[in-house]
Amino acid sequence: MEISVRYPKQPKFFTQRWTPLILRELGAGSHRFSELQQGVPRIPRSLLSQRLNELEDAGDVDRRMDAEGKRPEYHLTTSGQEFFGIVMALGEWGQRWANQDIDPEDVDPDLLMWDMRRRINLDKLPEQRVTVQFDFQGVRQQSFWLMLERSELSVCMFDPGFEIDMIVTADTLTLHKVWMGRTPLQEALRDELITPEGPRALTKAFPSWFALNVFAPIPSAVSQVSTN
């Protein structure tokens, strides 16, 4: 008896521009449309909507209303979670073999601050809200504000109007290298390339607040090979 096996059609849009980045954002915890826009800032709004519809039609994204029933949210389905694993594997490969250093043209403070916001060690934060102003110097000169609270974390491109508890002056390129695990934070602090200013209790605790990029712990295989 001949048994026919039906294979699922491979959706071509998985290899289209932006789709892997959207899957990355969904897997990293961005569920609202506005959050996805911040995580993939250069994608046109209409194209983001189109890509989400394609992922939903393919059964990889589930659109549902939030707890208050007011706004739609997007969540990965089981198949979407499996594809997110592939995206993560590509990121790990890139960190190990391709992204050997951070060059000036690689820096993007907007994406950096968005990633920092979601990689906070909540248990290390003070009980009260802390507003931190980041002043980027060097390659890109720009300011951002992180509002750190155990119940809610947010980042602003404009002064939110809260009292500033700490100001962090950072060389843009250096902070990117620290975040990606290419430069130790303590080394950058020692060389005053990253300088937190504020109450001693906050500046002392500052290094423990950030978990760094998810790929930061992965060492460069190229540098290891070259030293052997």
C-alpha positions, 0 to 999 in steps of 0.5 A, spaced: 500 500 500 502 506 497 502 512 503 502 519 501 506 524 505 503 531 505 509 536 507 507 543 509 508 549 504 514 553 506 512 560 506 517 564 502 515 570 507 520 567 512 526 569 508 523 576 506 526 582 510 524 584 517 520 577 518 526 574 522 526 581 526 519 581 528 519 574 530 525 576 534 521 581 537 515 577 539 520 572 542 523 577 546 517 579 549 514 585 545 507 584 544 503 590 542 504 594 535 507 600 538 513 595 542 514 592 535 515 598 532 520 600 537 524 594 536 524 594 529 524 602 528 525 602 521 520 598 518 514 602 515 508 601 519 504 598 513 509 593 512 509 591 519 502 590 519 502 586 513 508 582 516 504 580 522 498 578 518 502 573 514 505 570 520 498 570 523 495 567 516 501 562 517 499 560 524 505 562 527 502 568 530 496 569 534 493 575 535 488 576 541 486 582 545 490 585 552 487 583 559 483 590 559 480 588 552 482 594 549 488 593 544 490 587 540 497 583 542 501 579 538 504 572 541 508 566 538 504 560 537 508 553 538 510 553 531 512 561 532 516 559 538 520 553 534 522 558 528 524 563 534 529 558 536 532 558 529 532 566 529 536 565 536 541 560 533 542 565 527 544 570 533 548 565 536 552 564 530 553 571 528 556 573 535 561 567 535 563 567 528 561 574 525 560 580 529 567 580 532 567 587 533 562 593 534 564 599 529 561 606 529 557 604 523 554 599 527 551 603 533 544 605 534 542 608 541 535 607 540 535 599 539 540 599 544 536 603 550 530 598 548 534 592 549 537 595 555 530 596 558 528 589 557 534 586 560 534 589 567 535 585 573 528 587 577 531 584 583 537 588 583 533 595 583 531 599 589 524 599 591 522 606 589 522 608 582 529 610 579 530 615 573 536 614 569 538 619 564 543 617 559 547 622 555 551 619 549 557 622 547 562 621 541 559 617 535 552 619 536 550 624 541 543 623 544 540 623 551 535 617 553 531 616 560 530 610 563 524 609 568 526 603 572 521 600 577 520 593 579 513 593 576 514 597 570 520 599 565 520 604 560 524 608 556 523 615 553 527 619 548 524 626 551 525 628 558 519 625 562 519 630 567 521 626 573 526 628 578 533 625 575 536 620 580 542 618 576 546 621 570 550 616 566 555 619 561 557 614 556 561 613 550 556 611 545 561 606 541 563 603 548 557 602 551 555 598 545 561 594 546 559 593 553 552 591 552 554 585 546 560 582 551 566 585 547 568 590 553 568 588 560 563 594 564 568 594 569 574 596 564 569 601 561 568 604 568 575 604 570 577 608 564 571 613 565 568 611 558 562 610 562 560 614 568 554 614 573 553 620 577 548 620 583 547 618 590 553 613 592 548 607 593 545 608 586 552 608 582 555 602 586 549 598 584 548 601 577 553 595 574 548 590 577 542 592 574 543 590 567 544 583 564 547 585 558 545 582 551 542 575 551 548 573 546 553 577 550 556 571 554 558 567 547 565 568 546 568 570 539 570 563 536 575 567 531 579 570 537 580 563 540 582 560 534 587 566 532 590 565 539 591 557 539 
